[in-house]
Amino acid sequence: TDIRSTSLLDRPVWRVTNAEGAQLFDAASGERLKQIDANQAEAIARSLYTSNDAVKSVDLLTEAPIEMQGRKPPYWQVTFDRWDSPTLYISPESGELISRRHSLWRIFDFAWMLHIMDYDDRSDVNNPLLRVATWSALAMALAGAWLLLWSFPRRRKKKA
């Protein structure tokens, strides 16, 4: 479905995408390249990461962590050793960056979960709990406005 010329660790490659997924081919020889291994994933992550922090871990994930629920595994998770735990997710088929996450993003994701009241997937902004809370809040606001108007009787002008 797609053929794209790109580079992988300063090596020109062809990225071919079909119904089975993405595959890489050496641009010079046409030889099909193997899937990205841990060392290549770390090298790709280092080339994308702008700081000089050490790599804490490189793991091939077959189950999606909560922060990557929308993405289908497998992918490489490369975590750097820094206070905010920056993490890059690399595709094993194409070597492309899938996503980047860090601790501050994870805190935001938790706050978003509380805000939309979706405690399972953290993505459904039209769930029943949120609808009930929204209509309840609207009903309470309207009741409060009515009580405010009702509690102050209108003053009538006296006839002269």
Secondary structure in CASP SS format (residue, H / E / C, confidence):
PFRMAT SS
TARGET T0000
AUTHOR 0000-0000-0000
METHOD secondary structure of the structure
MODEL  1
T C 1.00
D E 1.00
I E 1.00
R E 1.00
S E 1.00
T E 1.00
S E 1.00
L E 1.00
L C 1.00
D C 1.00
R E 1.00
P E 1.00
V E 1.00
W E 1.00
R E 1.00
V E 1.00
T E 1.00
N E 1.00
A C 1.00
E C 1.00
G E 1.00
A E 1.00
Q E 1.00
L E 1.00
F E 1.00
D E 1.00
A C 1.00
A C 1.00
S C 1.00
G C 1.00
E C 1.00
R E 1.00
L C 1.00
K C 1.00
Q C 1.00
I C 1.00
D C 1.00
A H 1.00
N H 1.00
Q H 1.00
A H 1.00
E H 1.00
A H 1.00
I H 1.00
A H 1.00
R H 1.00
S H 1.00
L H 1.00
Y C 1.00
T C 1.00
S C 1.00
N C 1.00
D C 1.00
A C 1.00
V E 1.00
K E 1.00
S E 1.00
V E 1.00
D E 1.00
L E 1.00
L E 1.00
T C 1.00
E C 1.00
A C 1.00
P C 1.00
I H 1.00
E H 1.00
M H 1.00
Q C 1.00
G C 1.00
R C 1.00
K C 1.00
P C 1.00
P C 1.00
Y E 1.00
W E 1.00
Q E 1.00
V E 1.00
T E 1.00
F E 1.00
D C 1.00
R C 1.00
W C 1.00
D C 1.00
S C 1.00
P C 1.00
T E 1.00
L E 1.00
Y E 1.00
I E 1.00
S C 1.00
P C 1.00
E C 1.00
S C 1.00
G C 1.00
E C 1.00
L E 1.00
I E 1.00
S E 1.00
R E 1.00
R E 1.00
H C 1.00
S H 1.00
L H 1.00
W H 1.00
R H 1.00
I H 1.00
F H 1.00
D H 1.00
F H 1.00
A H 1.00
W H 1.00
M H 1.00
L H 1.00
H H 1.00
I H 1.00
M C 1.00
D C 1.00
Y C 1.00
D C 1.00
D C 1.00
R C 1.00
S C 1.00
D C 1.00
V C 1.00
N C 1.00
N C 1.00
P H 1.00
L H 1.00
L H 1.00
R H 1.00
V H 1.00
A H 1.00
T H 1.00
W H 1.00
S H 1.00
A H 1.00
L H 1.00
A H 1.00
M H 1.00
A H 1.00
L H 1.00
A H 1.00
G H 1.00
A H 1.00
W H 1.00
L H 1.00
L H 1.00
L H 1.00
W H 1.00
S H 1.00
F C 1.00
P C 1.00
R C 1.00
R C 1.00
R C 1.00
K C 1.00
K C 1.00
K C 1.00
A C 1.00
END
